[in-house]
């Protein structure tokens, strides 16, 4: 099984990947979309590492 992590940029959230996630999951790919706090880089990196 393949798992990918999708990370959003400023002014977005994991929701912005919904159409892509639907297609990838139809193909059997698990998608993780951590919500980044967007307070500073260290907190964003920690959120991704927590996945």
Secondary structure, DSSP 8 states (H G I E B T S, - for coil): -EEEE----TT--GGGGHHHHHHHHHTTEEEE------S-HHHHHHHHHT-
